[in-house]
Amino acid sequence: MSAIDVTNLPSTLHCGQLDVPMDYSKPFGETNMITLGLAMYRPANPKGVLFLPVSNPGGTDAGVVVAWEVALNVTQTFDGLLDFDLLVIDVRGTFSSNQLNVSLDTLTPLFGSYPTTQNDFDTIKNASATAIQSWIDNSSPPGIIQYVGTKEVVQDYEQVRKSLGYQKVNFLGASHGSFRAMQYAATFPERVDRFVLDSVVPHGRVIITICFPENKLMKLKPFVQLVQDQIAGTNRLMQRADAYCLNNASCPFYGKGKGTVLEAYKQVLSIAKKTPFFFPECANTTICYPYARDLDVQTLMLGNLLGFPDFPAILSGIHDALDGNGKFFMNGPRSLPYVVAMPLLCHDYEYERDFETFQASLEQGLKDDITGIGQTQLWLLQLMCSAWPFPVPSSQPLPTDKEMLLITADFDADSPTEWTTYAWEQVPNSALVVRHGDDHVSFLLPDQPSTKITKAFLNTGVLPVAQESEFVSVYTPGMERRPIPDPYSVPTGALAGDVDSGNVTVGVPF
């Protein structure tokens, strides 16, 4: 923003602050108040408001920046929706809304190997307790750390709605923003207009049982099932990278057959386990680490599969590492937004914070992992929040009879497509759009059929008709979704949304 002339801003840009209760169960006042930062793109004659609960990861983006980018014509992501007031809020605990004071240093002990014994788990839980206590001690106003979950955020949305005088709101909820949008709809159903949930993070996900020795059945709790879905999503995306290689002559493994990419990655993992890759340029800096061990290779591989994976970069990185150049797997400290997300997410996930629960999830997940990556975002979250001292709302499905539009991609590793399908079952009057590609948050791919469907629904309020094409399927209320396709059976490349292929544009990141 340093190059922007703040003395000559467009008339469509509106910024503001709103004081709200820190704890909504108590009277609002000087000792129970926080300030929300918000911004809006506002046309001359808006036809309504579109809330943009941005989210990556966990809703910790600088949300108000989106309104600036739209007003300054930096992004065209929202073209076709510029008749709405586009409203974004820095959710409580982030950026201009009483940002929490979290230290990267306090979390460093949590970024190691997963615990496999009770003693290992206790060590990590103690580190979690130290980190959480630092958040409690250093964040302002005192006590805010207990009130930054979705339960409070949806109340903030409602306060903003009332303050600005809207009768109903439209929502474009992306990733964890969909979690918040669904809870807002359940809490304030009379305020719901056109809701789109893209790359859904569901409430109350639990559907399967696992057979253990002696014919014992264990019903997986919601958090454990979410982990299993992420393992399945990562498996599919790695297979899709392999399929991309089969279809693209520029891939360094082209012509070597199905499964080559997965085996090559496992070879890199084995190399790093025996002799870590060394980066002399990182020896005297805090920007990066001088060695890449097998754990770093796993961490970087998962990180590159999330969001908008660049298959050529991933494939070249694996190929180079086999030749001794492991720079693709050079690691460094986590970003501040990633760390700020932790206390927000600790509020939203109900699970038993004990070693037995983690061990059951870990063992089943590793058993199902065909890639060797052996990691999920949710396992790390589970460990980071293992010492969380505050009550967490019960994880329950949130059914509604409202008409909504749900969007998913078959090969999204962030929010596996099972999550959106499960959420769709809770909203029987809604339509489901399935994009047959990868990437997280379909709306950020402006040229995709799914994005055009999203914008049409937001503009008209009319759900799309059923359709089946090479790149997208639309299911109307009452239909049954077809099985997730084999990763090798669907197209790869630009038309399927691969961001590295051709001139594929990715909009403003949520």
Summary of the structure (lengths in Angstrom):
residues: 510
radius of gyration: 22.6
end to end distance: 17.8
largest distance: 73.3
contacts: 1722
relative contact order: 0.13
helix: 40%
strand: 15%
